[in-house]
Amino acid sequence: MQHVEQELADFSVIGVNHWEAAIEVREKFSLSDQQKENLIDGALREGIESLFVVSTCNRTEIFAKDTAPEELIRLLITYSDASLDEFHRYGFEKVGRAAVDHLFQVTVGLDSQILGDLQIVNQVKEGYEFAAGKDAVSGELHRLMQHVFRAHKRSRNETSLGEGAATTAYAAVQFAMKTFDSLTDKNILLVGTGKIGKVTCKNLVSLGAKKVTLVNRTRDRAEFVADKYDLEVADYDDLPSQIDESDLIIVATGASEPVITLEDMELSRQDGRFKVMLDLSVPRNIDPEVGSLDFVDLANMDFLADVTDEAYQKREENIPLVKKIIDDEITDYQNWLSQQKVVPTIKALTSKFESIREDEFDFFKNKIKDSDRDKVENLTRRIVNKIAAYSIEHLRDHHESEQVTKVVNDMFKLETDRNHD
């Protein structure tokens, strides 16, 4: 077992997430698309060749191969707005099997604030594909991600982890439902029509919301979503009056600064009409000071605990099954990694046999009729390949035995590329 664990020793992960860091801390570590690109470019300049970043509402994490956690922490501090002291207080680091296991649990939704989160796999995929597009992912990490995404797919197909609406957007709407018995007669304002906004909109409509108004900086994006559900659209400049007329305000944008401030609440202060305001953004898009108004019930991501309904309990029962799938996929990956150790020997053996064949063929070819040379060369190649196949099969069958590899290397006096390991 110890030998197998060594196969994963070069992986590491660092970051902050919702388990230890409150939203005001997480937003300091949150990375914009530009910051992510700068971080990866900086890593590549420093010789770090295999890493990717996941930055969501609930976590900012860097996963890497062949890089010490201290280097990853330094990168995160350099390119985010957080300090080293804040990382030491709220961050985490894992290496080896623990790091790999963490990556699997995050991707399948076991580590999420909303158990079985349906969105996190896409966020992991985006981070991985972005890094891969910049040639910042090694072959070993590419292969690992295949197993990670297969574990996610299996967790959905072979268990009930994905049943029920396990998303932040769903939890937000459920939060609102605790205050308002029905959404049918409530005026609802949705600011932001990105990924979370669209899902939130769908959930609102499915739960009976009739009076929903969409606002987006780019109006045509809001109109596109509104047309789909037959909803209203308002101009971004009309935000204060739209807030005044609304009972429920949900904000989910990618802005780095608050889009709703105390100033935007001036109209609402005049009549003091009660409002529930939900901020689904990190960094926060509703100024926390808005929560001090006595007619406002303001909730952010940290308030959206999962809903302990029947669907949630069913998902929870599947945790052991999902962990078994993760173990299976990690074992398969470890076997693949272990097999890679014999690849240099297989290549060297194949090359050695071919070299011997070519030398012998060159020696005898002048004694062979021109018309027969192709036939003889083909015959010798087939013989050599069949002999080599037995040795290659033996190496693969005993890929965990360094002794077998050494015997083959010594027997045929092979010169292997040791750097491949």
N, C-alpha and C positions, 0 to 999 in steps of 0.2 A: 504493500500500500504506500509506503514511504517513497518508493521509486516512482510510483504513478503520480503522487502529489508533486514531486519535483518537476513533472512535465508542465505544471501550471505556475511554477514559482516566479516566472518573469512578468506576470500580470499584476497590475495595481490599479486602484481607484481611490480618488479623494473627492471631497465635496462637502456641501451642506444640504440638508433637506428638512422636511417638515417635522421630523421626529425630534430634533434638538433645537432647530432655529425657528423663531417666530417670524412672521411675515416682514417686520421691519428690518430684520437681519438678512433674510433671504433676498430682499430686493437690492441690498448692497452687493451681493454676490451675483445677482442676475446679469446675464450677458446678452447684449443686443446682437443681431446678426453680424454687424461690423466688428464688435468686440470678439466674437467667436472667430471670425476670419483672422483678425490680428493675432489672436492667441495661437492659432494653428500655424500661421506664417512665422511667428516668433519661435515656436517650438521647432519647426523645420530648420530655421537658421541656426539653432543651437545644436542640431544633430539629433533631435528627438524625432524618430521616423514613424512611429505607430501610435496614434492616439485619436480620440474623438471626444466631443463635448456634448452633454445633454443639459440644456437649460430650459426649465419649464416653470410653471407657477409654484411648484412645490420642491424643486431641487435644481441645483447647479452642480454637475459632477463631471470629472474628467476621467476617462478610462484609457489605460495605455498598456503597452508591452515594452519591456526592456527599458523602463524609466523608473527611477526611485520616486517614492511618494513626495519627498522633499522638493524635487524638481517640479512636480505637478502643482504642489501648493504654491510655489514661487510664481509659476505661470498664472495661476488663478488670481493671486493677489496683484500681480502686475497689470493684468488686463481687466480686472473688475474694479468696483469702487469700495471694496472692503479692505480691512487691515489684517496683518498677520495675527495680531492679538485676537481679533474677532474669529479668525479661523481656528485658532487654538482653543477658543472657548466653545465654539459651536460646530466645528467641522469634524470630519472623520476621515480615516484612511484605512484601507485594507489591502493586503497583498496575497498573492498566490491563490489557492482554492477559495479563500474567503472573498477575494475580489471578483473572481469569476462567478461564484454563487450569487453575489450581490447583483451583478449585471443581469443574470437570468431572472432573479426575483423582481427586479425593477421592471424589466421588459414584459413579463407576463402579468404584472399588476399586483403581485403579492406585497410589494413594499410601498404601495400607493396609499395616500390618504383615503381614497375611495377604493376599497378592496375590489380587485379585478378591473381596475380602470381601463376603459376601452381606448383611451386616447394615447396613453404613454408609449405603446409600441410604435405608433407613427412618429412620436417625438424622438424616440431612440433611433428609429430608421433614418429620420431626417439628419440627425447629428452624425450618424455613421456615414451616410451617403455624401454629406457635405465634405467630411474629411477625406473620404475615398476620392472624391472629385479633385482634391488637391494633392493626391498621391501621398496621403499621410496615414495610410493603413497598410500594414504588412500582410503577407500571405497567411501567416498564422492567425492574425486577427480577423481577416476576411473569412477564413474557415470557421473560426469560433462564432462569428455573427450568423453564419448559416445555421448552426446548431441552436443559437439563441432564438432566431426567428422560427425555427421548426418547433422548438419547445412552446413558443407562444401559440402557434397554429394547433399543435396537439392539445394544449390546455383548453382551447376552445372546442375542438372536435371530440375529445375523449372525456371531458369533464363538464360540469355545469358552471364553471367559474365565470363564464361570459354571459350567463343568463341574468336578466334584470337590467335595468338601465344604470350601469355602473360608470357614470361620468360626473365630472364637476358640474356640468350644466344641469344635470338631473338633480344633483344634491342641492343646487341653488334654488331650483323651482320648488323642490320639496320644502326647503327652508321657508320660502314665501308662503307655502300652503299651510304651514303651522300657524301663521298669523292670520291669513285670510282663508276662511273656510272654502271659498270659491274664488276662482280668478275670472269668472264669466263677466262680472259687472265692474271689474277693476280696470282703471286706466294704467296701462303698462308702457314704460319707456325703455327701449333696449338701445344702448349706445355701443356701437361696434358690431360689424357684421362679418368678422373674421371666422375662423374655425369654431371657436367656443360660442361666439354669438349666433352662428347659424344653428348649432345644435340646441342652444338655449331656446331659440325661436321655435324650433320644431317641438321641443318639450312643452313650451307654453301653449302652443296651439293644440297639441294633443290632450292637454289637461283642461281644455275648454276656454282658454283666453280668447276674447273677441276684440277687445280694444287695445291693440298693440301698435305702437308707433316706433319706427326704426330711424335712428340717426347715425350717420357715418360721415367722416371728414370728406370722403369721396361719395357724393350723393348717388351716383349711378350704381355703386355696389349695393347700397341700401335698397334701391329700387329693384334691383335684380332679385334680392331675397324677398322683398315685399310682394312682388308680382307672383311669386311661387305660392305664397300663403294668403294673398289678397289682404294685405295690411297697409297701413298708412306710412308715409315717409315725411320727415320734417327736416328743415335745414339745420345745419350744425350751429349757425348763428342764433337760432331760436331756442337753444338749449335751456336758458333760464325759465322761459315761459312754459316749455314742455315739461320741465321738472315740476313747476308749480301745479300743473294740471294732472300730474300722475300720482298714483297710489304706490306703485312699485317701479323702482328704477334699477335696472341691471346694467352694469358697465363692464365690457370685456374688450379692451383694445390693446394694441401693442405699444401705446405711447409710453415714453420714459418719464413723463411728468403727469400730474393730476389733470384730468380733463374736466372734472367738476370741482370747483373751489367754493369757499365760503361766499365769495362775491356772486357766484351763480345762484346762490340760495336766497338772495335778497327778496325777490318776489314771493317766494314760498314763506318767508318769515312773516309776511304781512297777514296771511290768513291762518298760518300755523296748522295747516292740514296734515294729518299723520301720514308718514311715508316710511316704507321699507326700502332701503338702498343696499344693493349687493354689489360688491367690488370683486370681480373675478380676475383681476389683473395683478401681475407682479412684474415690475414695480406697480404699486397701488395707483389707481386712476381716479379715485375719489379722495380728496384731501381728508386725512383722519380728523381734522378739526370739525368737519361737517357732522361727525358723530356726536359732537357736544351739544348740538341743537336738540332741544327737548321734544320736538315733534318728529325726530328722525330716529329710526332703528337701523343703524349701519352695521353691516356684517362684511367681513373679508374672507379670504380663503381659509383662514384658520378656524372660522366659525362653522364651516361646512362639513361637520363630521358626517360620516356615512349614516344613511338611514337604516335603522335596525328593523327593516321590514322582512317579510318572509323570503323575498328574493335574495336579500343580503345574507340571511342565515344559511340559505342553500349554497350560496357562493362560499361561505366560510367553511362549510362541511367538506368542500373539495380541496382545501389547502393540502392535506397529506397526499392526495392523488397528484396534484400539480408538482409538489416537491419530488415525488417519485419520477415524474417525467423529466424534471430538471436533472436529477441524478443520472438518469439514463443517457441524456444528451451530453452531459459532461463526460461520462465514461466513454461514449463513442468518440468524443473529441480527443480525449486523452489517448485512446488507442490510435487514432490518426496521427497525433503528434509523435507518439512513440515510434510509429512506423516510419516517420520521416527520418529517423536516425540512421536507418539502413539505406536510405536513398543514395548517399554518396558512394557507399560500397557497391550497390547495384550498378550505378553509372560507371564506376571504375572497372568493375568486373566485365560489364558489357563491352566497354572500350578495349580492355585487355584482350578479350577473346577475338574481337574484330581485328585488332592489330596483329595477333598471331595468324589469323586466317589470311589477312592481306599479305603478310610477309611470305607465307608459304605459297600463296597463289602467284605472287610475283616471281618466286623462285622457279615455279613449274610452268608458268604460262607460255614460255617459248617452246615447250615440248608438247603443247596442246594445239590442235588444229584451230584456226581462226573461227571456223564454223561451230566449234564445240565450246569456245571460251565462255560464252554467256551461260550455257547449260552447267558447266563445271563450277562457275562462280556462284550460280544460284544454288547448286547442290551443297557446296561448302558452307554457304551462308545458312542454309536450312539446318545442317548438322550442328554448326556452332550454336545457333539459336536454341535448338532443342537441348543441347548440353547445358547451356547457360540457364535455361528455364528451370531446371532442377535446383540449381544453386540459388536462384532468385526466389523461388517458392520457399526453400528452406530458410532463407534470410527473413522473409516476410512472416513466416510461421513462428520464428523465434526472434521477432524484432525487439523484445524486451531483454534479450540476453546479449550483453556486451561481449561475452566469451565467444559466442558463435560468430559474431561480426569480426572479432579479432582473428579467429582461426581462418576465416575466408580471406581476410586481408593478408595474413602471413603466408597462407598457402600459395596464393597467386601473386605475392609481392606487389600488392596494389598500392597506388598512390592516390589516396582519396582527398577530397576537399574538406578538410576538417572544419572549415569555417561554416560549412552548411549546417552543422548541428545547432 
